[in-house]
Amino acid sequence: MVRKFLYIVTGLIVLALAGLIAYRIWGVELMRAAMVPGEEFKAVRGLTPADYRDAKLWLARPDIRNNPALWTPAGEQPRRQPGGAAVFFIHPTSYLNRAHWNAPLYDAEANDRAALFLRGQASAFNAVGEIWAPRYHQATFGAFLTDQANAERALDQAYRDVLAAFDDFLAQVGPDRAIILAGHSQGGLHLTHLLRDRVAGKPLARRIVAAYVIGWPVSTATDLSALGLPACVRADQRGCILSWQSFAEPADPSLITENYDRTTGFDGRPRKGTRMLCTNPITGVPFTAAPATANLGTLYPSEDLSTAQLRPGTVGARCDARGLLLIGSPPDVGPYVLPGNNYHVYDYSLFWANVRADAARRMAAR
């Protein structure tokens, strides 16, 4: 269970960081050469809800031994009794190989990284319920570095698996249980589509405690209305969406905003210039500010990276006008900060205890 906690990022981010630095210094072609697959997209057999009855297709599920999502830092404990909310968590990109556009389901390296992401991210929800996190044919990291049609096909392939896993999840947890939806990065992208396709305008929306679309931009003007839930505007509100992207200051978000401004929202209008939803995870309310003293706990790794310590009161946060979450001077939470003071890797761990409290508060609300 205790496996080099912040190796969550060592495999993924060392390469990602190198690639992003190369992008800044030598340009996009070098970055693409290193990370984007050279082969044409080859579809693999998509998974069905029936396939997901097999526990081997889940990284986390209540009946799995050594469930990585049950990790907690000292002083915290996961829920001991069955029940509570059913948490569906979509992990971020953990497949770095440029050999394929989509990860093989049983790629050991990618699955080990994904399990480690669950320890640092999904674990924030393990006090309020039981966590389900599927394996899926995730798109490789290089799919986010190109506008090739192959990349879109790879993301579509990944999303179809997520849909199948979610449909099985719903069948397994029953028709009445409260649900929390959460994801990060590629997982956040898939979660936006899941909200549009399975929640918006459906009776299921009444069961959603909250949707944590973290590390992926959501336009308040062109996306939010299609997702079936409003933005959370109160800390004790149920049935709403939270989203943020973390940057220390001075922030250079151009790698994010340039791509965002080239895309189209769910309503068909350009996202260019629109504000991104920014929930302050300390307050649970969008477009607010909070001092470090209000932060209930940030995860800091031990020197040997075998575990992490939860330290309160070290990182504040405020939302800027564009919708970025600014955290002030760069905190020393690890070496995997992306160019532009982008703390993407730490979107959950910077506010781990506040996310934990936020989920519990929304679960208790009526």
C-alpha positions as CSV (number, residue, x, y, z in Angstrom):
1,M,0.0,0.0,0.0
2,V,2.9,2.4,0.8
3,R,4.7,2.5,-2.5
4,K,6.8,5.6,-3.1
5,F,3.9,8.0,-2.7
6,L,5.0,10.7,-5.1
7,Y,6.1,8.2,-7.7
8,I,2.6,9.1,-8.7
9,V,4.3,11.5,-10.9
10,T,7.9,10.3,-11.4
11,G,7.2,8.3,-14.6
12,L,4.6,10.5,-16.1
13,I,5.9,14.0,-15.2
14,V,9.6,13.5,-15.8
15,L,8.8,12.8,-19.4
16,A,6.0,15.3,-19.6
17,L,8.3,18.0,-18.0
18,A,11.1,17.2,-20.4
19,G,8.6,17.4,-23.3
20,L,7.1,20.7,-22.2
21,I,10.6,22.3,-21.7
22,A,11.5,21.1,-25.2
23,Y,8.3,22.7,-26.5
24,R,9.4,26.1,-25.0
25,I,13.0,25.8,-26.2
26,W,13.0,23.9,-29.4
27,G,9.4,23.9,-30.5
28,V,6.5,21.6,-31.0
29,E,8.0,19.4,-33.6
30,L,10.6,18.0,-31.2
31,M,8.0,17.4,-28.6
32,R,5.8,15.6,-31.1
33,A,8.7,13.5,-32.2
34,A,9.3,12.3,-28.7
35,M,5.7,11.7,-27.6
36,V,3.2,11.4,-30.5
37,P,2.8,7.9,-31.9
38,G,4.1,7.5,-35.4
39,E,1.6,4.8,-36.4
40,E,-1.9,5.3,-37.7
41,F,-4.7,4.9,-35.2
42,K,-5.8,1.3,-34.8
43,A,-9.1,0.7,-33.1
44,V,-9.1,-2.0,-30.4
45,R,-12.2,-3.9,-29.2
46,G,-14.1,-1.5,-27.0
47,L,-15.2,-2.8,-23.6
48,T,-18.8,-3.3,-22.7
49,P,-20.6,-3.0,-19.3
50,A,-20.6,-6.9,-19.2
51,D,-16.8,-6.8,-19.5
52,Y,-16.6,-4.6,-16.4
53,R,-18.2,-7.2,-14.2
54,D,-14.7,-8.6,-14.1
55,A,-12.8,-7.2,-11.1
56,K,-9.6,-7.3,-13.1
57,L,-10.8,-4.3,-15.1
58,W,-10.9,-2.1,-12.1
59,L,-8.0,-0.4,-10.4
60,A,-10.2,0.3,-7.4
61,R,-13.5,-1.3,-6.4
62,P,-14.9,-2.2,-2.9
63,D,-14.1,-5.9,-3.3
64,I,-10.5,-5.5,-4.5
65,R,-7.7,-6.3,-2.1
66,N,-4.9,-3.8,-1.6
67,N,-7.2,-1.1,-3.1
68,P,-4.8,1.9,-3.8
69,A,-7.7,4.4,-3.2
70,L,-7.8,3.4,0.5
71,W,-4.4,5.1,1.2
72,T,-4.4,7.8,3.8
73,P,-1.7,10.0,5.4
74,A,-1.1,9.6,9.2
75,G,-4.0,10.8,11.2
76,E,-6.7,10.0,8.6
77,Q,-8.7,6.8,8.0
78,P,-10.8,5.5,5.2
79,R,-14.4,4.6,5.8
80,R,-14.6,1.3,7.6
81,Q,-18.2,0.3,6.9
82,P,-19.7,-0.5,3.5
83,G,-22.0,2.1,2.1
84,G,-21.9,5.9,1.9
85,A,-21.5,7.5,-1.5
86,A,-20.5,5.5,-4.5
87,V,-17.5,7.4,-6.0
88,F,-16.7,7.0,-9.7
89,F,-13.1,8.2,-10.3
90,I,-11.5,8.5,-13.7
91,H,-7.7,8.5,-13.4
92,P,-5.4,10.9,-15.4
93,T,-3.1,9.8,-18.2
94,S,-0.5,7.3,-17.1
95,Y,0.5,5.8,-20.4
96,L,3.5,7.5,-22.0
97,N,4.5,5.0,-24.7
98,R,4.4,6.3,-28.2
99,A,4.0,2.8,-29.6
100,H,0.2,3.0,-29.5
101,W,-2.5,5.7,-29.5
102,N,-4.3,3.8,-26.7
103,A,-2.9,2.0,-23.8
104,P,-3.1,-1.8,-23.6
105,L,-5.3,-2.6,-20.7
106,Y,-2.7,-4.7,-18.9
107,D,0.4,-2.5,-19.5
108,A,2.0,-2.9,-16.1
109,E,3.9,0.4,-16.1
110,A,0.8,2.4,-17.0
111,N,-1.3,0.6,-14.5
112,D,1.2,1.0,-11.7
113,R,1.3,4.8,-12.4
114,A,-2.5,4.9,-12.4
115,A,-2.7,3.1,-9.1
116,L,-0.3,5.6,-7.6
117,F,-2.5,8.4,-8.9
118,L,-5.4,6.9,-7.0
119,R,-3.3,7.0,-3.8
120,G,-2.7,10.7,-4.1
121,Q,-6.0,11.8,-5.6
122,A,-9.0,9.5,-5.3
123,S,-8.0,8.8,-1.7
124,A,-9.4,12.2,-0.8
125,F,-12.9,10.7,-1.2
126,N,-12.4,7.4,0.8
127,A,-13.9,8.8,4.0
128,V,-17.4,9.4,2.5
129,G,-17.9,6.2,0.5
130,E,-16.5,3.5,-1.7
131,I,-14.3,4.3,-4.7
132,W,-14.6,2.7,-8.1
133,A,-11.9,3.5,-10.7
134,P,-11.8,1.6,-14.0
135,R,-8.9,0.6,-16.2
136,Y,-9.6,1.9,-19.7
137,H,-7.9,2.2,-23.1
138,Q,-6.6,5.6,-22.1
139,A,-5.2,7.9,-24.9
140,T,-1.5,8.2,-24.7
141,F,0.1,11.4,-23.4
142,G,1.1,12.3,-27.0
143,A,-2.5,12.5,-28.0
144,F,-2.7,15.9,-26.2
145,L,0.3,17.3,-28.2
146,T,-1.2,17.1,-31.7
147,D,-4.4,18.0,-33.6
148,Q,-4.2,14.9,-35.7
149,A,-7.4,13.1,-36.3
150,N,-5.7,10.1,-34.8
151,A,-5.7,11.8,-31.4
152,E,-9.4,12.4,-31.5
153,R,-10.0,8.8,-32.4
154,A,-7.8,7.7,-29.5
155,L,-9.7,9.9,-27.0
156,D,-13.0,8.7,-28.4
157,Q,-11.8,5.1,-27.9
158,A,-10.9,5.8,-24.3
159,Y,-14.2,7.6,-23.6
160,R,-16.3,4.6,-24.9
161,D,-14.6,2.4,-22.3
162,V,-15.3,5.0,-19.6
163,L,-19.0,5.0,-20.6
164,A,-19.1,1.2,-20.4
165,A,-17.5,1.2,-17.0
166,F,-19.9,3.8,-15.7
167,D,-22.9,1.9,-16.9
168,D,-21.7,-1.2,-15.1
169,F,-20.9,0.9,-12.0
170,L,-24.5,2.2,-12.0
171,A,-25.8,-1.4,-12.2
172,Q,-23.5,-2.5,-9.4
173,V,-24.3,0.3,-6.9
174,G,-28.1,0.1,-7.4
175,P,-30.8,2.7,-8.2
176,D,-30.9,4.8,-5.1
177,R,-27.3,5.4,-3.9
178,A,-25.8,8.8,-3.8
179,I,-22.9,9.3,-6.3
180,I,-19.8,11.4,-6.4
181,L,-18.1,11.8,-9.8
182,A,-14.4,12.8,-9.9
183,G,-11.5,12.8,-12.3
184,H,-8.3,14.6,-13.2
185,S,-6.7,15.8,-16.4
186,Q,-7.7,13.2,-19.2
187,G,-10.1,11.9,-16.6
188,G,-11.6,15.3,-16.2
189,L,-12.1,15.6,-19.9
190,H,-13.9,12.3,-20.0
191,L,-16.0,13.3,-17.0
192,T,-17.3,16.4,-18.9
193,H,-18.5,14.1,-21.7
194,L,-20.0,11.7,-19.1
195,L,-21.9,14.5,-17.5
196,R,-23.3,15.6,-20.9
197,D,-24.2,12.1,-22.0
198,R,-25.4,10.3,-18.8
199,V,-26.4,13.1,-16.3
200,A,-27.7,16.1,-18.2
201,G,-31.5,15.9,-18.4
202,K,-31.6,12.5,-16.8
203,P,-33.1,11.3,-13.5
204,L,-29.6,10.3,-12.5
205,A,-28.8,14.0,-11.9
206,R,-30.8,14.0,-8.7
207,R,-28.4,11.4,-7.2
208,I,-25.1,13.3,-7.9
209,V,-23.6,14.7,-4.7
210,A,-21.0,16.6,-6.7
211,A,-18.8,16.3,-9.8
212,Y,-15.1,17.2,-9.4
213,V,-13.8,18.1,-12.9
214,I,-10.2,18.9,-11.8
215,G,-7.3,19.7,-14.0
216,W,-9.4,20.3,-17.2
217,P,-10.9,23.6,-18.2
218,V,-14.7,24.1,-18.2
219,S,-16.0,27.2,-19.9
220,T,-18.7,28.9,-17.8
221,A,-20.1,30.4,-21.1
222,T,-20.0,27.5,-23.6
223,D,-19.7,24.3,-21.5
224,L,-21.5,24.5,-18.2
225,S,-25.1,24.6,-19.5
226,A,-24.6,21.3,-21.3
227,L,-23.3,19.3,-18.3
228,G,-26.6,19.0,-16.5
229,L,-25.4,20.4,-13.2
230,P,-24.7,24.0,-12.2
231,A,-21.4,25.3,-10.7
232,C,-21.3,25.0,-7.0
233,V,-22.0,28.4,-5.5
234,R,-22.3,27.4,-1.8
235,A,-19.9,25.2,0.2
236,D,-22.8,23.0,1.3
237,Q,-24.5,22.7,-2.1
238,R,-25.3,19.3,-3.6
239,G,-25.7,18.4,-7.2
240,C,-23.1,20.8,-8.6
241,I,-19.7,21.0,-10.4
242,L,-16.3,22.0,-9.0
243,S,-13.3,22.7,-11.2
244,W,-9.9,24.3,-10.9
245,Q,-6.4,24.4,-12.4
246,S,-3.5,25.3,-10.0
247,F,-0.7,27.8,-10.8
248,A,1.9,29.4,-8.6
249,E,2.9,33.0,-9.2
250,P,4.1,34.5,-11.5
251,A,1.9,32.2,-13.6
252,D,2.4,31.6,-17.3
253,P,-0.7,29.6,-18.4
254,S,-0.2,30.1,-22.1
255,L,0.3,26.4,-22.8
256,I,-3.2,25.9,-21.4
257,T,-5.0,29.1,-22.6
258,E,-3.7,29.0,-26.2
259,N,-5.1,25.5,-26.7
260,Y,-8.3,26.3,-24.9
261,D,-8.9,29.4,-27.0
262,R,-8.6,27.3,-30.2
263,T,-11.4,24.9,-29.2
264,T,-15.2,24.9,-29.4
265,G,-17.5,24.5,-26.4
266,F,-20.3,22.0,-25.9
267,D,-22.8,24.5,-27.2
268,G,-20.9,24.9,-30.5
269,R,-19.5,28.4,-29.8
270,P,-15.8,29.2,-29.6
271,R,-14.3,29.1,-26.1
272,K,-11.9,31.9,-26.9
273,G,-11.8,34.6,-24.3
274,T,-14.4,32.9,-22.1
275,R,-13.9,32.4,-18.4
276,M,-13.0,29.0,-17.0
277,L,-14.8,27.7,-14.0
278,C,-12.6,28.2,-10.9
279,T,-13.8,26.7,-7.7
280,N,-11.6,27.6,-4.8
281,P,-11.1,24.2,-3.1
282,I,-10.4,25.9,0.2
283,T,-13.8,27.7,0.3
284,G,-15.8,25.4,-2.0
285,V,-17.1,28.5,-3.7
286,P,-16.1,29.8,-7.2
287,F,-14.0,33.0,-7.8
288,T,-13.1,33.5,-4.2
289,A,-9.9,33.9,-2.2
290,A,-8.7,32.2,0.9
291,P,-5.5,32.5,3.0
292,A,-3.1,29.7,3.7
293,T,-4.4,29.5,7.3
294,A,-7.7,28.2,5.9
295,N,-6.1,25.2,4.1
296,L,-6.8,22.1,6.2
297,G,-4.0,20.1,4.8
298,T,-1.5,19.8,1.9
299,L,0.3,16.5,1.2
300,Y,4.1,16.8,1.4
301,P,6.2,13.8,0.5
302,S,8.8,12.2,2.9
303,E,12.4,12.4,1.8
304,D,12.4,8.9,0.5
305,L,9.0,9.4,-1.2
306,S,7.6,6.4,0.7
307,T,4.6,8.3,2.2
308,A,3.4,11.9,2.7
309,Q,2.6,14.1,5.6
310,L,-0.5,16.3,5.8
311,R,0.4,19.8,6.8
312,P,-2.3,22.5,7.3
313,G,-2.0,26.2,6.8
314,T,0.8,26.3,4.1
315,V,-1.0,27.0,0.8
316,G,-3.6,29.7,0.1
317,A,-5.6,30.1,-3.1
318,R,-7.5,32.7,-5.1
319,C,-9.2,32.7,-8.5
320,D,-8.1,35.2,-11.1
321,A,-10.3,36.9,-13.7
322,R,-9.7,34.2,-16.4
323,G,-10.5,31.3,-14.1
324,L,-7.1,30.1,-13.0
325,L,-6.5,29.1,-9.4
326,L,-3.4,31.0,-8.1
327,I,-1.6,29.7,-5.1
328,G,0.9,32.5,-4.5
329,S,4.6,31.8,-4.1
330,P,5.6,28.3,-5.4
331,P,5.3,25.8,-2.5
332,D,7.9,23.1,-2.2
333,V,5.6,20.1,-2.5
334,G,7.8,18.2,-5.0
335,P,9.9,18.7,-8.1
336,Y,7.3,18.0,-10.8
337,V,6.0,21.5,-11.5
338,L,5.4,22.1,-15.1
339,P,6.6,25.2,-17.1
340,G,4.8,28.4,-16.3
341,N,4.5,27.5,-12.6
342,N,1.8,25.0,-13.5
343,Y,1.0,22.9,-10.5
344,H,-1.3,20.6,-12.5
345,V,0.2,17.4,-10.9
346,Y,-0.7,18.7,-7.5
347,D,-4.3,19.9,-8.1
348,Y,-5.6,17.5,-5.6
349,S,-2.7,17.1,-3.2
350,L,-2.4,20.9,-2.6
351,F,-5.9,20.8,-1.1
352,W,-6.2,17.1,-0.1
353,A,-7.8,17.7,3.3
354,N,-10.1,20.4,2.0
355,V,-11.3,18.2,-0.8
356,R,-12.0,15.5,1.8
357,A,-14.0,17.9,3.9
358,D,-15.8,19.3,0.9
359,A,-17.0,15.9,-0.1
360,A,-18.2,15.1,3.4
361,R,-20.0,18.4,3.7
362,R,-21.8,18.0,0.4
363,M,-22.7,14.4,1.3
364,A,-24.3,15.6,4.5
365,A,-26.2,18.4,2.9
366,R,-29.9,18.0,1.9
